[in-house]
Amino acid sequence: MKRLLVFLLFLSFYSVFSQTKVGGIILDEFGDPIAFANIIFENSSEGTITNDNGRFYLESDNTYKTIIVSFIGYETEEIQLQQKVNYNMEITLSESTEQLKEVVVYTGKQSKKDNPAIDILKKIWAKKRENGVRKFKQYQYDKYEKIEFDLNTIDSALIKSKLFKGLEFVFQDLDTSRITGKTYLPIFLNESFSRIYGDNIINEEKEDVLGNKNAGFSGNQSITAFVEDLYSDYNIYDNYLKFFDKSFTSPLAKTGVDTYNYVLSDSTFIDNKWCYNIIYYPRRTNELTFKGDFWVSDTTYAIKKINLQVTKSANINWVKEIYIEQDFDVVNDSVFLLTRDYMLSDFSFSKKEKSRGVYGKRTTVYDNYEFDTNRPEEFYKAESDPYDPRVFKRDSTFWKNARLERLNEDESGIFKLLDTLKTVPKFRTYYDVVSILGSGYVEIDKWNIDIGNIYSVFGFNDAEGTRVRLGARTYFGQNDTWRLEGYMAYGFTDKKAKHGFSAKFLLDRKTRLIVSGGNRRDVEQLGISLTSTNDVLGRSIASSSLVTVGANDRLTNINLSTLNFEMEPAKNFRIRFGSSLRTLSSALPNAFSLDYIDDDSSTGISSEVKQFDINTTFVYTPGKRTIGYGVERVDINDDHSTILFNYTKGIRGFLESDFDYERIQFSYRQPWQIGGFGRLTSSIELGKTFGEVPLSLLSVVPGNQTLFTLYNTFPNLDFYEFVTDTYATVHLEHNFNGRLFSRIPLLRKMNLREIVGLRGAWGQLSDENIALNSPSNIPLIAPDKQIYWEYSFGIGNIFKIFRIDFNFRGNYLDNPNARPFGVTGTFGFNF
């Protein structure tokens, strides 16, 4: 979640002229706020619903004289508007004295017989349809998208603060949000125009990006990747809508009647089609739900307009508001086409009404649909280049024609504002500080070098004691086709200097042919991962933890040199072929011996291994999205599966290599979104080594003696407690995202999240390998009699940033120094 950290750090630094604006609070006769009351401009389909605190804001491009305020069980009020702008209104509703005839409201499970809104909902389910473009053999349409970020809740105190001294000019043109009524200052805008082509017969689709233009922090791909991940596509007809890695129950879902209350509110003509208006709001608090309303056609029962607003009590961090609007063109009984999609998110450290934050807004407009134009399959295979320089250099004439929705005055001014801001030293200082804290690197533009990573400067382990490290990398831009990187380190106990350096070169952009290599001489905790790669700059957290459990003294001196070639012949399918030369020895021989029987040694025993390997790795990551085209790309999403197959061949004699052996390894990791029940992460790893090898080359079941929760490790195992040459492991971890705790009154407001885990490992160690490694001073045990297993219960979202796990060992309790119970934790910024 580093991109989220960048964004939150940025938070800490901080239209079209509407004709009618109203805002205020709706109260009952006792002065208590009424949540989910309906406010609508008279004789229109423009309206909104009060939030959990009874507050509302509504504006329109048209001029209206009256608003209608209503809620089930209360008298409907018509409020005359004295002027075009009416803020801080206080409206009181009286309890209704008449028996409601159309809708019967229940506090428990809702009746499906007596509620006309439920009857309409059933017809929506019966005629549930897929997007109209799927109804044709081929399709084509234009897509215009603009993404904007704004500082919000701008008041006089902020303008006059020392933070913005010398930057007062940026506040000259403030406007108010039509959704929340808050003042805002635009700071970032990205526009893109694409043409989408699809063929439903061969199941192919491609997007030609024809234009891209941005203003703001366009050079920071971390922010850009965060934006891309934030605004993923969704279909309101699905049972669950995924935002911020969480599944919200759709108001159109068949399970919606158990989650929402529905009220038939109004009916009117929209685009010459008679439509019903249905208001919905959640039955319970703290669940991942929406409130809002939708308009549905009375003949096709297709949604014409819908808005969705996440309730403030929803168990989601750092986001105060989420508001969504979608408009559709209902073509006929079986076809609808999405014409406009709008989403606003209000990011803030606090959900308090007056807290400052940043709006993230995405508007997508679809037009110029064409159908049934047959194109050859080669047309879809020929992908366009979204990073073609011409895409970013379109002139004003192009954008005048491409904008399917024109920019308002504020949006047009962003380009000029940011050009001015970049010349102000104080603003540049703010930006540099945020960039350093987010990326971990200090940029030296004059030399095209970054100094860092600042988060790895200090460390501690039993072999080195206190350790310091300082590194640097070349950096001309985020799409560099080559990069050099290195570090120097020093341990104050062993009084030894360490180093690592690497070089990467992108030789062919189309196939992503990359050659890389380097050398690392350091102290490392091996065995923390079964299918780890030979990273000459990598370092496990287990090698530098300030606090550990038990004796963390099984460390290894490593001198590693690598040369690798990598290419991506197909999207998300990578092939890596490489070689490595390693020299391995114990960093603390008295506590941890890597000795093995060596007939060629004068003593019959050797303590050091020199090994040359060649390896071939296949990695397939379906659904993975990246940004950038340089030698190092930025990942956008983490909800994709990863399939890895690795073959390693050790060659004895070459470069004085000691052993002949072969190893095959397979791993599969898959995240699963289980509807409204949270997210399950599963992984399986299999491997086998053929041939006799010393302890330093065997497969160690990954233990974890740190206090950090590390996925794919066993927190109740010590390092090297289980050693194998044949293994299989399974890890399951499910995060319920607060679904259970939200039903417990005492815990509901704490927004805690429950996590459960189950882990297992099985392995064997041959008699030949046991005999070869018999001089070692640690037990050589494999979990071959029965599967070793652990389980854990965790509580997440403590103070929004901390997670604690209680880990239990299931068996092998008679192993030396076995740990039956342990506690681990981790910090992180998660939605």
C-alpha positions, 0 to 999 in steps of 0.5 A: 500500500505504498501508493496509499501512503504517498497519497495520505502524506500528500493530504497532510500538506496541503464549474459550471456556474450553478443556478440553485444551491441548497444545503442544511440539516433535516431534524425531527420534532425532538431535534434529532437528525433524520438520516436518509431523508429525501430532498428533491427539486420540485417537478424534477428528477434532481435530488439527494438523500441526507447522510447519517447525520441528517445533512444534505447538499444539492445543486442544479444548473437550473433555477428552482423555487421549491424543494420537496422534503420527505421520509417514511413516517413523516409529513412531506414538506414543501420548502420555498427557496428565498434565493438561489443559494440557500446554505445552513437550512434547518428543516423539521419534519413532523410525524405523519398522522395518516396511515401509509397505504403504498409502503409498509415499513418494517424494522426487521426483515422487509415484506416482499408482498406489500412493498411496490418497490420490492415488486419493481425490484423483482422485475429488474432481477427478472430482466437483468441484462448485460451491457448492450455491447455484449448483444452484438457480434462486434462493437465500437465506441469512443471513451473520454475520461477525465480524472481530477484531484482537488483540495477541499474544505478550503476556509479562511484559516487554511488560506491564512496559515503559514503553510500557504504563505506566499501561495495565496494566489492559488485560492483566487478561483474556488468553487463548491462541490455540487455533491457536498457543498464544500469549497475545493481547489483543483490540483490535478487533472488527467484527460484521455480519449480512446476508441474501443473495439470489440468482437464477441465472437472471438472474445477480443477487445482492444483500446486505442489510446488516441490522446492523453493530457495531464496537469499536476503531478504527472511525473509521479507514477506512484500517484498515477498508479494509485489513481488507476487502481482506485477507479476500476470498472464496475457493473451496477447489476452485479451483486457486489461492487468492488471499490478500494479492495472491498465488496459493497452490496449492490442495491440491485442485488438479489440479496439487497432486500436483506441489506437495504430498505426500499421506498417507491418515491416518485414517477416521471418522464425521463427522455420520453420514458416513464420511470419510477424513482426508488429510494434505498438506504441500509438496514444496519450501520457499519456494513459496506453499503450505499444509500441513494436512489435510482430511476427505472423504466416502467416497460423494460425495467432497465435502470435509467439513472442511479446514484450511490453514496457510501454511508459514513458508518461503512467500515472503510478507512481514509475515505469520508465520502464515495458518490457515484452517478451513472446514466444509461440510454435504454435502447430497447427491451434488451439493450442498454448502453452506458453513456456517463459514469461519475465517481467522487471520493473524499479522502481524509484522515478523519470522517468529521464533517469539517475535516480537510481532505482531497477529492478524487473525481473520475468522469467517463463519457461514452458515445458514438456507438457502432455495431457489427463491423467485422474486422480480422483477428489480427486487428485485435492482436496488433496492440496500440502503444499508449506511450507513443509520444504523439499521444501526449502531444495532441493540439487544442483542435484534437481536444476540442473534438475529443472532449465528449464533455467540456471542461468547466472553468475550474478544470480549464484553469488547472493547467495554468495554475500548476505551471505557475506553482512549479515555479514557486520554490516553497511549493517545490519543497512541499512536493519534494518532502512528500516524494521522499517520504513516499518513495524513500529516495532523495532526488538529486536532479543535477546528477540524475541520481536518487539517494536511498532507500532511507527506510533501510538505513538502520538494522540489527542482527546477531552477526552484525550487531547494529548495521547502517546502509546507504544506497543510490540509483541512477534516475533520469525519469520513471521510464528509464530504459536502464538503471544502475543501483547499489549500496554500501553497508557496515556492521559494528559488531563484525566490523565488516563492510558489505555491498551490493550493486545491479544493472538493468537494461531494457533492450527491446520495448515490445518484447520487454527483453531485459538483461540484468546482473550484479553482485552482493556480498552481505549477511542474509537470513536464508530460508525465509522463502521457498521460491525466492529469486536471486535478487542481488539487492534484496534483503529479508526483514528477518535479517534486520529485525530490531526485535526477534523471538528466540535465538536468531543466529542462523545467518549466512554470509553470501557472495552472490553474482548473477546474470539474467535475461528476461522477456515478455512474449505475451501479456503478463507472461514472463520468461527468465533465464539466468545464472548465478554463482554463490559462495555460502558460509555461516555468519556465526559458525559456533551457533549455526554450522553449515558443515558437510562431508567433503571427501575432497577436503583434507579434513573430510569436512567443508564449511563453505559452498561455492555453487554455480546454477542456471535457472529458467523461470516462467511467471504468469500473472493474468489480470495484472496491470502495470503503468510505464514502459521503462525497465522498471514498471509500476504495478497498479493492482494486487488482485491478480493471481500469480503462477510460477514454475522454476527449474534450477540446474547446479553444475559441478566443476564449472567455476569451481562449483561444488555440486550437481543437482536439479530442482523444480518448484511450482507456486500458485497464489490467488486472491478471492473476493468472496462477495460481502464476506471479505477477501481470501488469499490462498497459495500453494507451493511445491518443490523437489530437489534431485541429488545430494546437496548441503544444508545451504542448498536445501529447501527450508520450510519458512519460519518467522522469528520476527514480530512482524506478520509475514504472509507465506511464513510459519510464525511458530517455526524457528528458522531451519526448524524443518529442512526438506528436499521435497516439500508442499505448503499451503497458506489460507488467510481470510479477512472478513473486513469487519462483517462479524464485528459489525454485528456486535454492538460493543465493537461496531463503532471501532471498525475492527476487522477479523482475520483468520489463517490456516497454514500447513507444510509437508516435506521429506529429507532423504537419508543421503542428504541427512548423511551428507549434512551430519556435521551440522550442529542443528537438528535435520528434521522434515515434517514427513510423519504428519502435516505440520499445521498452524492456525491464527486469529487476527484483529485488524484496523486497530487505530486504522493502521495496526493489525495483531495476530495470535498464532497457534501451533497445531502439532510437533510440540515435542520439537526442541524449543517448539513455540506453541503460541506467538503474537505477531503484528504489522503496520500499514495504511489500508482502506 
